[in-house]
């Protein structure tokens, strides 16, 4: 993962190829923890939107009750470095969400086709 993030970082820093990066972060959330998970996401959003390089974020909720990923966060950042710095800063002030059964799978992506 570190090699992938480093490669993405180098690509995003090229002036010719520079573009926003996308965080796609799907969450497994038991129904009992829906409210607490969304409240935690809102706290994280409020902090992260003040950080350098933040572009936008949206939280999506599945319309299908049996979906593996009940919530999916999609965020845009100006660069991998901005995202990593913001997450590092956030971890110092907002404790991690620790609820039984809540899992997330964050990854950074770049657009390769339109």
CORCOR-V579488 format. One record per helix or strand. SS is the DSSP state (~ for helix, > for strand). FROM is the first residue (numbers start at 0). TO is the last residue. If there is no record, write none. Layout:
((SS FROM TO) (SS FROM TO))
This chain:
((~ 1 12) (> 20 27) (~ 30 47) (> 53 60) (> 70 76) (~ 79 92) (> 102 108))
